[in-house]
Amino acid sequence: MPQMAPLFWLSLLMFFLFSLMLFFTLNYFIKPYKAFSSLPLIYSLPPYLWKL
């Protein structure tokens, strides 16, 4: 209940915003989707060769 401990929810909100900002800055500098595009060997395999 937010009316019981507003400072607790405020600290949770600040932690959430900080972690979201950190995540987006790391994504901006590292760019993990470019690492997946540099592996064409996985996508060139036909799906019938995959064994479960």
Backbone torsions as a table, in degrees:
resi	resn	phi	psi	omega
1	MET	NA	121.7	-173.6
2	PRO	-67.0	-25.5	-176.9
3	GLN	-74.7	-13.6	-177.9
4	MET	-82.7	-41.4	-177.0
5	ALA	-140.8	80.5	-177.9
6	PRO	-68.4	-29.8	179.2
7	LEU	-70.3	-32.2	176.5
8	PHE	-64.3	-44.3	179.5
9	TRP	-69.7	-32.1	176.6
10	LEU	-66.3	-39.7	177.6
11	SER	-68.7	-36.0	175.7
12	LEU	-65.2	-39.2	177.9
13	LEU	-65.2	-41.1	178.5
14	MET	-65.7	-39.6	177.4
15	PHE	-65.6	-39.4	178.5
16	PHE	-65.3	-43.5	179.5
17	LEU	-66.6	-37.2	178.3
18	PHE	-66.5	-42.9	-179.9
19	SER	-68.7	-35.0	177.0
20	LEU	-66.7	-40.9	177.5
21	MET	-64.5	-41.7	178.2
22	LEU	-63.3	-41.2	179.1
23	PHE	-62.6	-44.4	-178.2
24	PHE	-70.6	-35.4	177.7
25	THR	-70.2	-37.0	176.5
26	LEU	-66.7	-37.7	176.2
27	ASN	-66.3	-34.1	-179.8
28	TYR	-69.0	-38.1	-175.8
29	PHE	-89.0	-32.6	-175.5
30	ILE	-89.6	-38.4	-179.0
31	LYS	54.7	75.7	-176.9
32	PRO	-69.3	-21.8	-179.6
33	TYR	-71.5	-20.9	175.7
34	LYS	-75.6	-25.0	177.8
35	ALA	-70.7	-32.8	178.4
36	PHE	-74.0	-31.3	-178.7
37	SER	-75.6	-13.3	179.2
38	SER	-89.1	9.0	177.2
39	LEU	-117.8	76.2	-177.6
40	PRO	-77.3	-10.7	-177.4
41	LEU	-67.3	-37.2	-178.3
42	ILE	-67.8	-39.7	-176.3
43	TYR	-82.0	-15.6	-179.7
44	SER	-84.0	-11.1	177.5
45	LEU	-75.5	136.7	175.8
46	PRO	-71.0	151.5	-174.5
47	PRO	-70.9	-18.6	-179.2
48	TYR	-76.5	-8.9	175.7
49	LEU	-86.6	-9.8	-179.4
50	TRP	-77.1	129.6	179.6
51	LYS	-110.0	136.0	178.8
52	LEU	-86.8	NA	NA
